[in-house]
């Protein structure tokens, strides 16, 4: 997802998305360890999405 797509999400949706991304990252790492991962770049993409969500959450905390 793009960073501007996270701006439109609510706080509850952001926390839900963060949980989903973390579980996805766990599954990707598990598949990578067992040599079943087709695209290793998907791990990097997932990590960056997690960082984008965390950045948006932090920016909202600083505004308040």
Predicted model as a PDB file, atoms N, CA, C, CB and O in Angstrom, pLDDT in the B-factor column:
MODEL        1                                                                  
ATOM      1  N   UNK A   1       0.838  -1.188   0.000  1.00 76.00           N  
ATOM      2  CA  UNK A   1       0.000   0.000   0.000  1.00 76.00           C  
ATOM      3  C   UNK A   1       0.876   1.242   0.000  1.00 76.00           C  
ATOM      4  CB  UNK A   1      -0.949   0.003   1.213  1.00 76.00           C  
ATOM      5  O   UNK A   1       2.021   1.223   0.450  1.00 76.00           O  
ATOM      6  N   UNK A   2       0.317   2.296  -0.506  1.00 83.00           N  
ATOM      7  CA  UNK A   2       1.007   3.578  -0.483  1.00 83.00           C  
ATOM      8  C   UNK A   2       0.759   4.265   0.850  1.00 83.00           C  
ATOM      9  CB  UNK A   2       0.547   4.473  -1.652  1.00 83.00           C  
ATOM     10  O   UNK A   2      -0.213   3.966   1.544  1.00 83.00           O  
ATOM     11  N   UNK A   3       1.639   5.183   1.199  1.00 85.00           N  
ATOM     12  CA  UNK A   3       1.529   5.875   2.482  1.00 85.00           C  
ATOM     13  C   UNK A   3       0.245   6.704   2.558  1.00 85.00           C  
ATOM     14  CB  UNK A   3       2.749   6.775   2.705  1.00 85.00           C  
ATOM     15  O   UNK A   3      -0.372   6.791   3.620  1.00 85.00           O  
ATOM     16  N   UNK A   4      -0.160   7.312   1.440  1.00 87.00           N  
ATOM     17  CA  UNK A   4      -1.366   8.138   1.483  1.00 87.00           C  
ATOM     18  C   UNK A   4      -2.633   7.307   1.670  1.00 87.00           C  
ATOM     19  CB  UNK A   4      -1.477   8.958   0.212  1.00 87.00           C  
ATOM     20  O   UNK A   4      -3.667   7.849   2.062  1.00 87.00           O  
ATOM     21  N   UNK A   5      -2.576   6.018   1.402  1.00 89.00           N  
ATOM     22  CA  UNK A   5      -3.736   5.154   1.639  1.00 89.00           C  
ATOM     23  C   UNK A   5      -3.924   4.897   3.137  1.00 89.00           C  
ATOM     24  CB  UNK A   5      -3.576   3.816   0.886  1.00 89.00           C  
ATOM     25  O   UNK A   5      -5.039   4.626   3.584  1.00 89.00           O  
ATOM     26  N   UNK A   6      -2.847   4.982   3.905  1.00 88.00           N  
ATOM     27  CA  UNK A   6      -2.946   4.787   5.345  1.00 88.00           C  
ATOM     28  C   UNK A   6      -3.523   6.019   6.035  1.00 88.00           C  
ATOM     29  CB  UNK A   6      -1.578   4.455   5.927  1.00 88.00           C  
ATOM     30  O   UNK A   6      -4.071   5.912   7.133  1.00 88.00           O  
ATOM     31  N   UNK A   7      -3.407   7.188   5.406  1.00 90.00           N  
ATOM     32  CA  UNK A   7      -3.924   8.416   6.007  1.00 90.00           C  
ATOM     33  C   UNK A   7      -5.442   8.366   6.169  1.00 90.00           C  
ATOM     34  CB  UNK A   7      -3.530   9.623   5.158  1.00 90.00           C  
ATOM     35  O   UNK A   7      -5.994   8.949   7.102  1.00 90.00           O  
ATOM     36  N   UNK A   8      -6.109   7.667   5.256  1.00 91.00           N  
ATOM     37  CA  UNK A   8      -7.568   7.651   5.284  1.00 91.00           C  
ATOM     38  C   UNK A   8      -8.135   6.627   6.268  1.00 91.00           C  
ATOM     39  CB  UNK A   8      -8.097   7.368   3.903  1.00 91.00           C  
ATOM     40  O   UNK A   8      -9.338   6.626   6.527  1.00 91.00           O  
ATOM     41  N   UNK A   9      -7.290   5.761   6.817  1.00 92.00           N  
ATOM     42  CA  UNK A   9      -7.775   4.747   7.746  1.00 92.00           C  
ATOM     43  C   UNK A   9      -7.950   5.319   9.149  1.00 92.00           C  
ATOM     44  CB  UNK A   9      -6.818   3.560   7.781  1.00 92.00           C  
ATOM     45  O   UNK A   9      -7.247   6.249   9.545  1.00 92.00           O  
ATOM     46  N   UNK A  10      -8.892   4.752   9.893  1.00 92.00           N  
ATOM     47  CA  UNK A  10      -9.093   5.177  11.280  1.00 92.00           C  
ATOM     48  C   UNK A  10      -8.048   4.516  12.169  1.00 92.00           C  
ATOM     49  CB  UNK A  10     -10.528   4.825  11.768  1.00 92.00           C  
ATOM     50  O   UNK A  10      -7.289   3.656  11.721  1.00 92.00           O  
ATOM     51  N   UNK A  11      -8.018   4.926  13.430  1.00 92.00           N  
ATOM     52  CA  UNK A  11      -7.042   4.368  14.364  1.00 92.00           C  
ATOM     53  C   UNK A  11      -7.252   2.866  14.561  1.00 92.00           C  
ATOM     54  CB  UNK A  11      -7.128   5.089  15.711  1.00 92.00           C  
ATOM     55  O   UNK A  11      -6.285   2.106  14.617  1.00 92.00           O  
ATOM     56  N   UNK A  12      -8.497   2.445  14.664  1.00 95.00           N  
ATOM     57  CA  UNK A  12      -8.797   1.021  14.849  1.00 95.00           C  
ATOM     58  C   UNK A  12      -8.385   0.222  13.615  1.00 95.00           C  
ATOM     59  CB  UNK A  12     -10.300   0.815  15.139  1.00 95.00           C  
ATOM     60  O   UNK A  12      -7.853  -0.882  13.731  1.00 95.00           O  
ATOM     61  N   UNK A  13      -8.633   0.784  12.442  1.00 96.00           N  
ATOM     62  CA  UNK A  13      -8.254   0.099  11.212  1.00 96.00           C  
ATOM     63  C   UNK A  13      -6.737   0.005  11.076  1.00 96.00           C  
ATOM     64  CB  UNK A  13      -8.845   0.819  10.002  1.00 96.00           C  
ATOM     65  O   UNK A  13      -6.214  -0.987  10.569  1.00 96.00           O  
ATOM     66  N   UNK A  14      -6.032   1.043  11.533  1.00 95.00           N  
ATOM     67  CA  UNK A  14      -4.568   1.016  11.478  1.00 95.00           C  
ATOM     68  C   UNK A  14      -4.010  -0.080  12.387  1.00 95.00           C  
ATOM     69  CB  UNK A  14      -3.989   2.386  11.882  1.00 95.00           C  
ATOM     70  O   UNK A  14      -3.100  -0.811  11.994  1.00 95.00           O  
ATOM     71  N   UNK A  15      -4.547  -0.193  13.589  1.00 96.00           N  
ATOM     72  CA  UNK A  15      -4.049  -1.226  14.497  1.00 96.00           C  
ATOM     73  C   UNK A  15      -4.389  -2.618  13.973  1.00 96.00           C  
ATOM     74  CB  UNK A  15      -4.635  -1.032  15.906  1.00 96.00           C  
ATOM     75  O   UNK A  15      -3.602  -3.551  14.135  1.00 96.00           O  
ATOM     76  N   UNK A  16      -5.554  -2.766  13.346  1.00 97.00           N  
ATOM     77  CA  UNK A  16      -5.931  -4.044  12.752  1.00 97.00           C  
ATOM     78  C   UNK A  16      -4.995  -4.379  11.594  1.00 97.00           C  
ATOM     79  CB  UNK A  16      -7.397  -4.012  12.270  1.00 97.00           C  
ATOM     80  O   UNK A  16      -4.558  -5.521  11.454  1.00 97.00           O  
ATOM     81  N   UNK A  17      -4.692  -3.388  10.770  1.00 96.00           N  
ATOM     82  CA  UNK A  17      -3.793  -3.580   9.630  1.00 96.00           C  
ATOM     83  C   UNK A  17      -2.389  -3.945  10.107  1.00 96.00           C  
ATOM     84  CB  UNK A  17      -3.745  -2.310   8.759  1.00 96.00           C  
ATOM     85  O   UNK A  17      -1.715  -4.766   9.484  1.00 96.00           O  
ATOM     86  N   UNK A  18      -1.949  -3.341  11.205  1.00 97.00           N  
ATOM     87  CA  UNK A  18      -0.630  -3.639  11.757  1.00 97.00           C  
ATOM     88  C   UNK A  18      -0.552  -5.102  12.207  1.00 97.00           C  
ATOM     89  CB  UNK A  18      -0.315  -2.695  12.938  1.00 97.00           C  
ATOM     90  O   UNK A  18       0.443  -5.781  11.954  1.00 97.00           O  
ATOM     91  N   UNK A  19      -1.592  -5.576  12.866  1.00 98.00           N  
ATOM     92  CA  UNK A  19      -1.616  -6.974  13.302  1.00 98.00           C  
ATOM     93  C   UNK A  19      -1.590  -7.922  12.111  1.00 98.00           C  
ATOM     94  CB  UNK A  19      -2.857  -7.246  14.160  1.00 98.00           C  
ATOM     95  O   UNK A  19      -0.902  -8.942  12.134  1.00 98.00           O  
ATOM     96  N   UNK A  20      -2.347  -7.577  11.065  1.00 97.00           N  
ATOM     97  CA  UNK A  20      -2.371  -8.410   9.864  1.00 97.00           C  
ATOM     98  C   UNK A  20      -0.998  -8.463   9.202  1.00 97.00           C  
ATOM     99  CB  UNK A  20      -3.412  -7.883   8.872  1.00 97.00           C  
ATOM    100  O   UNK A  20      -0.541  -9.528   8.788  1.00 97.00           O  
ATOM    101  N   UNK A  21      -0.346  -7.310   9.105  1.00 97.00           N  
ATOM    102  CA  UNK A  21       0.957  -7.254   8.466  1.00 97.00           C  
ATOM    103  C   UNK A  21       2.013  -8.016   9.266  1.00 97.00           C  
ATOM    104  CB  UNK A  21       1.384  -5.810   8.283  1.00 97.00           C  
ATOM    105  O   UNK A  21       2.882  -8.665   8.684  1.00 97.00           O  
ATOM    106  N   UNK A  22       1.943  -7.941  10.584  1.00 98.00           N  
ATOM    107  CA  UNK A  22       2.911  -8.674  11.403  1.00 98.00           C  
ATOM    108  C   UNK A  22       2.718 -10.183  11.270  1.00 98.00           C  
ATOM    109  CB  UNK A  22       2.787  -8.258  12.875  1.00 98.00           C  
ATOM    110  O   UNK A  22       3.697 -10.928  11.223  1.00 98.00           O  
ATOM    111  N   UNK A  23       1.482 -10.634  11.208  1.00 98.00           N  
ATOM    112  CA  UNK A  23       1.251 -12.070  11.030  1.00 98.00           C  
ATOM    113  C   UNK A  23       1.668 -12.501   9.626  1.00 98.00           C  
ATOM    114  CB  UNK A  23      -0.237 -12.421  11.281  1.00 98.00           C  
ATOM    115  O   UNK A  23       2.177 -13.607   9.445  1.00 98.00           O  
ATOM    116  N   UNK A  24       1.459 -11.643   8.639  1.00 98.00           N  
ATOM    117  CA  UNK A  24       1.900 -11.945   7.283  1.00 98.00           C  
ATOM    118  C   UNK A  24       3.427 -12.047   7.220  1.00 98.00           C  
ATOM    119  CB  UNK A  24       1.393 -10.871   6.302  1.00 98.00           C  
ATOM    120  O   UNK A  24       3.966 -12.936   6.562  1.00 98.00           O  
ATOM    121  N   UNK A  25       4.117 -11.140   7.903  1.00 98.00           N  
ATOM    122  CA  UNK A  25       5.577 -11.175   7.935  1.00 98.00           C  
ATOM    123  C   UNK A  25       6.068 -12.468   8.586  1.00 98.00           C  
ATOM    124  CB  UNK A  25       6.130  -9.951   8.692  1.00 98.00           C  
ATOM    125  O   UNK A  25       7.029 -13.076   8.117  1.00 98.00           O  
ATOM    126  N   UNK A  26       5.414 -12.880   9.654  1.00 98.00           N  
ATOM    127  CA  UNK A  26       5.782 -14.138  10.304  1.00 98.00           C  
ATOM    128  C   UNK A  26       5.644 -15.301   9.326  1.00 98.00           C  
ATOM    129  CB  UNK A  26       4.908 -14.383  11.552  1.00 98.00           C  
ATOM    130  O   UNK A  26       6.529 -16.150   9.228  1.00 98.00           O  
ATOM    131  N   UNK A  27       4.524 -15.330   8.603  1.00 97.00           N  
ATOM    132  CA  UNK A  27       4.299 -16.415   7.644  1.00 97.00           C  
ATOM    133  C   UNK A  27       5.325 -16.372   6.508  1.00 97.00           C  
ATOM    134  CB  UNK A  27       2.875 -16.333   7.071  1.00 97.00           C  
ATOM    135  O   UNK A  27       5.799 -17.415   6.059  1.00 97.00           O  
ATOM    136  N   UNK A  28       5.662 -15.178   6.049  1.00 97.00           N  
ATOM    137  CA  UNK A  28       6.660 -15.061   4.988  1.00 97.00           C  
ATOM    138  C   UNK A  28       8.025 -15.543   5.456  1.00 97.00           C  
ATOM    139  CB  UNK A  28       6.755 -13.617   4.506  1.00 97.00           C  
ATOM    140  O   UNK A  28       8.731 -16.225   4.713  1.00 97.00           O  
ATOM    141  N   UNK A  29       8.399 -15.195   6.678  1.00 97.00           N  
ATOM    142  CA  UNK A  29       9.685 -15.656   7.211  1.00 97.00           C  
ATOM    143  C   UNK A  29       9.705 -17.168   7.379  1.00 97.00           C  
ATOM    144  CB  UNK A  29       9.981 -14.980   8.549  1.00 97.00           C  
ATOM    145  O   UNK A  29      10.720 -17.813   7.120  1.00 97.00           O  
ATOM    146  N   UNK A  30       8.600 -17.723   7.807  1.00 96.00           N  
ATOM    147  CA  UNK A  30       8.502 -19.171   7.982  1.00 96.00           C  
ATOM    148  C   UNK A  30       8.637 -19.873   6.635  1.00 96.00           C  
ATOM    149  CB  UNK A  30       7.165 -19.550   8.657  1.00 96.00           C  
ATOM    150  O   UNK A  30       9.353 -20.867   6.517  1.00 96.00           O  
ATOM    151  N   UNK A  31       7.944 -19.353   5.617  1.00 96.00           N  
ATOM    152  CA  UNK A  31       8.030 -19.940   4.284  1.00 96.00           C  
ATOM    153  C   UNK A  31       9.422 -19.765   3.689  1.00 96.00           C  
ATOM    154  CB  UNK A  31       6.985 -19.315   3.363  1.00 96.00           C  
ATOM    155  O   UNK A  31       9.896 -20.632   2.955  1.00 96.00           O  
ATOM    156  N   UNK A  32      10.079 -18.651   4.001  1.00 96.00           N  
ATOM    157  CA  UNK A  32      11.436 -18.421   3.513  1.00 96.00           C  
ATOM    158  C   UNK A  32      12.417 -19.418   4.139  1.00 96.00           C  
ATOM    159  CB  UNK A  32      11.876 -16.978   3.819  1.00 96.00           C  
ATOM    160  O   UNK A  32      13.316 -19.917   3.461  1.00 96.00           O  
ATOM    161  N   UNK A  33      12.244 -19.702   5.413  1.00 96.00           N  
ATOM    162  CA  UNK A  33      13.124 -20.649   6.106  1.00 96.00           C  
ATOM    163  C   UNK A  33      12.962 -22.068   5.570  1.00 96.00           C  
ATOM    164  CB  UNK A  33      12.843 -20.629   7.606  1.00 96.00           C  
ATOM    165  O   UNK A  33      13.913 -22.850   5.579  1.00 96.00           O  
ATOM    166  N   UNK A  34      11.769 -22.397   5.107  1.00 95.00           N  
ATOM    167  CA  UNK A  34      11.527 -23.738   4.579  1.00 95.00           C  
ATOM    168  C   UNK A  34      11.649 -23.789   3.058  1.00 95.00           C  
ATOM    169  CB  UNK A  34      10.151 -24.220   4.999  1.00 95.00           C  
ATOM    170  O   UNK A  34      11.238 -24.764   2.430  1.00 95.00           O  
ATOM    171  N   UNK A  35      12.215 -22.737   2.470  1.00 94.00           N  
ATOM    172  CA  UNK A  35      12.469 -22.651   1.019  1.00 94.00           C  
ATOM    173  C   UNK A  35      11.209 -22.807   0.176  1.00 94.00           C  
ATOM    174  CB  UNK A  35      13.469 -23.708   0.610  1.00 94.00           C  
ATOM    175  O   UNK A  35      11.254 -23.404  -0.900  1.00 94.00           O  
ATOM    176  N   UNK A  36      10.093 -22.280   0.652  1.00 95.00           N  
ATOM    177  CA  UNK A  36       8.849 -22.321  -0.112  1.00 95.00           C  
ATOM    178  C   UNK A  36       8.418 -20.938  -0.567  1.00 95.00           C  
ATOM    179  CB  UNK A  36       7.749 -22.955   0.714  1.00 95.00           C  
ATOM    180  O   UNK A  36       7.343 -20.782  -1.146  1.00 95.00           O  
ATOM    181  N   UNK A  37       9.238 -19.941  -0.315  1.00 93.00           N  
ATOM    182  CA  UNK A  37       8.882 -18.572  -0.676  1.00 93.00           C  
ATOM    183  C   UNK A  37       9.244 -18.319  -2.131  1.00 93.00           C  
ATOM    184  CB  UNK A  37       9.592 -17.553   0.248  1.00 93.00           C  
ATOM    185  O   UNK A  37      10.393 -18.494  -2.538  1.00 93.00           O  
ATOM    186  N   UNK A  38       8.241 -17.902  -2.917  1.00 93.00           N  
ATOM    187  CA  UNK A  38       8.469 -17.678  -4.345  1.00 93.00           C  
ATOM    188  C   UNK A  38       9.144 -16.337  -4.605  1.00 93.00           C  
ATOM    189  CB  UNK A  38       7.152 -17.748  -5.105  1.00 93.00           C  
ATOM    190  O   UNK A  38      10.015 -16.238  -5.469  1.00 93.00           O  
ATOM    191  N   UNK A  39       8.743 -15.297  -3.856  1.00 94.00           N  
ATOM    192  CA  UNK A  39       9.269 -13.960  -4.089  1.00 94.00           C  
ATOM    193  C   UNK A  39       9.879 -13.419  -2.801  1.00 94.00           C  
ATOM    194  CB  UNK A  39       8.159 -13.014  -4.609  1.00 94.00           C  
ATOM    195  O   UNK A  39       9.145 -12.976  -1.917  1.00 94.00           O  
ATOM    196  N   UNK A  40      11.203 -13.443  -2.674  1.00 93.00           N  
ATOM    197  CA  UNK A  40      11.834 -12.967  -1.442  1.00 93.00           C  
ATOM    198  C   UNK A  40      11.649 -11.467  -1.208  1.00 93.00           C  
ATOM    199  CB  UNK A  40      13.303 -13.289  -1.472  1.00 93.00           C  
ATOM    200  O   UNK A  40      11.793 -11.004  -0.077  1.00 93.00           O  
ATOM    201  N   UNK A  41      11.337 -10.713  -2.240  1.00 96.00           N  
ATOM    202  CA  UNK A  41      11.124  -9.278  -2.075  1.00 96.00           C  
ATOM    203  C   UNK A  41       9.829  -8.971  -1.337  1.00 96.00           C  
ATOM    204  CB  UNK A  41      11.116  -8.597  -3.426  1.00 96.00           C  
ATOM    205  O   UNK A  41       9.634  -7.844  -0.880  1.00 96.00           O  
ATOM    206  N   UNK A  42       8.948  -9.945  -1.213  1.00 96.00           N  
ATOM    207  CA  UNK A  42       7.702  -9.720  -0.487  1.00 96.00           C  
ATOM    208  C   UNK A  42       7.965  -9.472   1.004  1.00 96.00           C  
ATOM    209  CB  UNK A  42       6.762 -10.919  -0.666  1.00 96.00           C  
ATOM    210  O   UNK A  42       7.170  -8.807   1.669  1.00 96.00           O  
ATOM    211  N   UNK A  43       9.067 -10.000   1.528  1.00 97.00           N  
ATOM    212  CA  UNK A  43       9.432  -9.745   2.926  1.00 97.00           C  
ATOM    213  C   UNK A  43       9.755  -8.267   3.095  1.00 97.00           C  
ATOM    214  CB  UNK A  43      10.641 -10.625   3.362  1.00 97.00           C  
ATOM    215  O   UNK A  43       9.303  -7.642   4.055  1.00 97.00           O  
ATOM    216  N   UNK A  44      10.528  -7.705   2.180  1.00 97.00           N  
ATOM    217  CA  UNK A  44      10.887  -6.290   2.238  1.00 97.00           C  
ATOM    218  C   UNK A  44       9.652  -5.402   2.119  1.00 97.00           C  
ATOM    219  CB  UNK A  44      11.887  -5.949   1.130  1.00 97.00           C  
ATOM    220  O   UNK A  44       9.524  -4.409   2.835  1.00 97.00           O  
ATOM    221  N   UNK A  45       8.754  -5.759   1.221  1.00 96.00           N  
ATOM    222  CA  UNK A  45       7.528  -4.990   1.039  1.00 96.00           C  
ATOM    223  C   UNK A  45       6.679  -4.994   2.296  1.00 96.00           C  
ATOM    224  CB  UNK A  45       6.729  -5.538  -0.127  1.00 96.00           C  
ATOM    225  O   UNK A  45       6.120  -3.968   2.683  1.00 96.00           O  
ATOM    226  N   UNK A  46       6.586  -6.149   2.928  1.00 97.00           N  
ATOM    227  CA  UNK A  46       5.799  -6.263   4.153  1.00 97.00           C  
ATOM    228  C   UNK A  46       6.414  -5.434   5.274  1.00 97.00           C  
ATOM    229  CB  UNK A  46       5.685  -7.729   4.581  1.00 97.00           C  
ATOM    230  O   UNK A  46       5.694  -4.764   6.013  1.00 97.00           O  
ATOM    231  N   UNK A  47       7.740  -5.473   5.407  1.00 97.00           N  
ATOM    232  CA  UNK A  47       8.421  -4.683   6.429  1.00 97.00           C  
ATOM    233  C   UNK A  47       8.187  -3.186   6.209  1.00 97.00           C  
ATOM    234  CB  UNK A  47       9.927  -4.991   6.426  1.00 97.00           C  
ATOM    235  O   UNK A  47       7.976  -2.442   7.166  1.00 97.00           O  
ATOM    236  N   UNK A  48       8.223  -2.757   4.975  1.00 97.00           N  
ATOM    237  CA  UNK A  48       8.015  -1.343   4.675  1.00 97.00           C  
ATOM    238  C   UNK A  48       6.583  -0.913   4.964  1.00 97.00           C  
ATOM    239  CB  UNK A  48       8.359  -1.057   3.220  1.00 97.00           C  
ATOM    240  O   UNK A  48       6.349   0.205   5.425  1.00 97.00           O  
ATOM    241  N   UNK A  49       5.620  -1.800   4.694  1.00 97.00           N  
ATOM    242  CA  UNK A  49       4.232  -1.481   5.022  1.00 97.00           C  
ATOM    243  C   UNK A  49       4.046  -1.359   6.533  1.00 97.00           C  
ATOM    244  CB  UNK A  49       3.286  -2.552   4.454  1.00 97.00           C  
ATOM    245  O   UNK A  49       3.307  -0.494   7.002  1.00 97.00           O  
ATOM    246  N   UNK A  50       4.716  -2.227   7.294  1.00 97.00           N  
ATOM    247  CA  UNK A  50       4.659  -2.135   8.752  1.00 97.00           C  
ATOM    248  C   UNK A  50       5.229  -0.802   9.213  1.00 97.00           C  
ATOM    249  CB  UNK A  50       5.427  -3.302   9.405  1.00 97.00           C  
ATOM    250  O   UNK A  50       4.670  -0.154  10.098  1.00 97.00           O  
ATOM    251  N   UNK A  51       6.336  -0.395   8.613  1.00 97.00           N  
ATOM    252  CA  UNK A  51       6.950   0.884   8.971  1.00 97.00           C  
ATOM    253  C   UNK A  51       6.032   2.052   8.627  1.00 97.00           C  
ATOM    254  CB  UNK A  51       8.294   1.048   8.258  1.00 97.00           C  
ATOM    255  O   UNK A  51       5.958   3.024   9.378  1.00 97.00           O  
ATOM    256  N   UNK A  52       5.337   1.964   7.503  1.00 96.00           N  
ATOM    257  CA  UNK A  52       4.407   3.036   7.114  1.00 96.00           C  
ATOM    258  C   UNK A  52       3.259   3.150   8.110  1.00 96.00           C  
ATOM    259  CB  UNK A  52       3.851   2.784   5.699  1.00 96.00           C  
ATOM    260  O   UNK A  52       2.861   4.253   8.485  1.00 96.00           O  
ATOM    261  N   UNK A  53       2.730   2.009   8.535  1.00 97.00           N  
ATOM    262  CA  UNK A  53       1.636   2.022   9.507  1.00 97.00           C  
ATOM    263  C   UNK A  53       2.126   2.601  10.837  1.00 97.00           C  
ATOM    264  CB  UNK A  53       1.068   0.592   9.713  1.00 97.00           C  
ATOM    265  O   UNK A  53       1.450   3.432  11.442  1.00 97.00           O  
ATOM    266  N   UNK A  54       3.302   2.159  11.286  1.00 97.00           N  
ATOM    267  CA  UNK A  54       3.851   2.674  12.538  1.00 97.00           C  
ATOM    268  C   UNK A  54       4.110   4.174  12.461  1.00 97.00           C  
ATOM    269  CB  UNK A  54       5.140   1.942  12.889  1.00 97.00           C  
ATOM    270  O   UNK A  54       3.895   4.891  13.438  1.00 97.00           O  
ATOM    271  N   UNK A  55       4.564   4.649  11.319  1.00 95.00           N  
ATOM    272  CA  UNK A  55       4.810   6.076  11.132  1.00 95.00           C  
ATOM    273  C   UNK A  55       3.515   6.865  11.231  1.00 95.00           C  
ATOM    274  CB  UNK A  55       5.481   6.334   9.782  1.00 95.00           C  
ATOM    275  O   UNK A  55       3.477   7.922  11.863  1.00 95.00           O  
ATOM    276  N   UNK A  56       2.468   6.367  10.621  1.00 95.00           N  
ATOM    277  CA  UNK A  56       1.177   7.046  10.669  1.00 95.00           C  
ATOM    278  C   UNK A  56       0.615   7.063  12.086  1.00 95.00           C  
ATOM    279  CB  UNK A  56       0.188   6.372   9.720  1.00 95.00           C  
ATOM    280  O   UNK A  56       0.073   8.076  12.529  1.00 95.00           O  
ATOM    281  N   UNK A  57       0.742   5.946  12.798  1.00 95.00           N  
ATOM    282  CA  UNK A  57       0.273   5.889  14.190  1.00 95.00           C  
ATOM    283  C   UNK A  57       1.031   6.901  15.033  1.00 95.00           C  
ATOM    284  CB  UNK A  57       0.445   4.464  14.777  1.00 95.00           C  
ATOM    285  O   UNK A  57       0.433   7.622  15.831  1.00 95.00           O  
ATOM    286  N   UNK A  58       2.340   6.955  14.859  1.00 96.00           N  
ATOM    287  CA  UNK A  58       3.178   7.889  15.636  1.00 96.00           C  
ATOM    288  C   UNK A  58       2.850   9.336  15.299  1.00 96.00           C  
ATOM    289  CB  UNK A  58       4.670   7.622  15.374  1.00 96.00           C  
ATOM    290  O   UNK A  58       2.817  10.187  16.188  1.00 96.00           O  
ATOM    291  N   UNK A  59       2.607   9.620  14.028  1.00 94.00           N  
ATOM    292  CA  UNK A  59       2.266  10.991  13.632  1.00 94.00           C  
ATOM    293  C   UNK A  59       0.949  11.425  14.267  1.00 94.00           C  
ATOM    294  CB  UNK A  59       2.178  11.105  12.100  1.00 94.00           C  
ATOM    295  O   UNK A  59       0.804  12.580  14.668  1.00 94.00           O  
ATOM    296  N   UNK A  60      -0.003  10.511  14.358  1.00 94.00           N  
ATOM    297  CA  UNK A  60      -1.285  10.845  14.989  1.00 94.00           C  
ATOM    298  C   UNK A  60      -1.117  11.061  16.484  1.00 94.00           C  
ATOM    299  CB  UNK A  60      -2.316   9.739  14.733  1.00 94.00           C  
ATOM    300  O   UNK A  60      -1.800  11.906  17.064  1.00 94.00           O  
ATOM    301  N   UNK A  61      -0.219  10.313  17.120  1.00 93.00           N  
ATOM    302  CA  UNK A  61       0.017  10.503  18.553  1.00 93.00           C  
ATOM    303  C   UNK A  61       0.667  11.857  18.806  1.00 93.00           C  
ATOM    304  CB  UNK A  61       0.901   9.371  19.116  1.00 93.00           C  
ATOM    305  O   UNK A  61       0.354  12.516  19.797  1.00 93.00           O  
ATOM    306  N   UNK A  62       1.555  12.275  17.935  1.00 95.00           N  
ATOM    307  CA  UNK A  62       2.225  13.564  18.113  1.00 95.00           C  
ATOM    308  C   UNK A  62       1.284  14.732  17.872  1.00 95.00           C  
ATOM    309  CB  UNK A  62       3.416  13.669  17.181  1.00 95.00           C  
ATOM    310  O   UNK A  62       1.471  15.798  18.459  1.00 95.00           O  
ATOM    311  N   UNK A  63       0.266  14.557  17.015  1.00 88.00           N  
ATOM    312  CA  UNK A  63      -0.704  15.620  16.767  1.00 88.00           C  
ATOM    313  C   UNK A  63      -1.562  15.880  17.999  1.00 88.00           C  
ATOM    314  CB  UNK A  63      -1.591  15.263  15.575  1.00 88.00           C  
ATOM    315  O   UNK A  63      -1.909  17.023  18.297  1.00 88.00           O  
ATOM    316  N   UNK A  64      -1.893  14.826  18.699  1.00 76.00           N  
ATOM    317  CA  UNK A  64      -2.819  14.942  19.833  1.00 76.00           C  
ATOM    318  C   UNK A  64      -2.183  15.549  21.057  1.00 76.00           C  
ATOM    319  CB  UNK A  64      -3.370  13.599  20.185  1.00 76.00           C  
ATOM    320  O   UNK A  64      -2.844  15.706  22.083  1.00 76.00           O  
TER     321      UNK A  64                                                      
ENDMDL                                                                          
END                                                                             
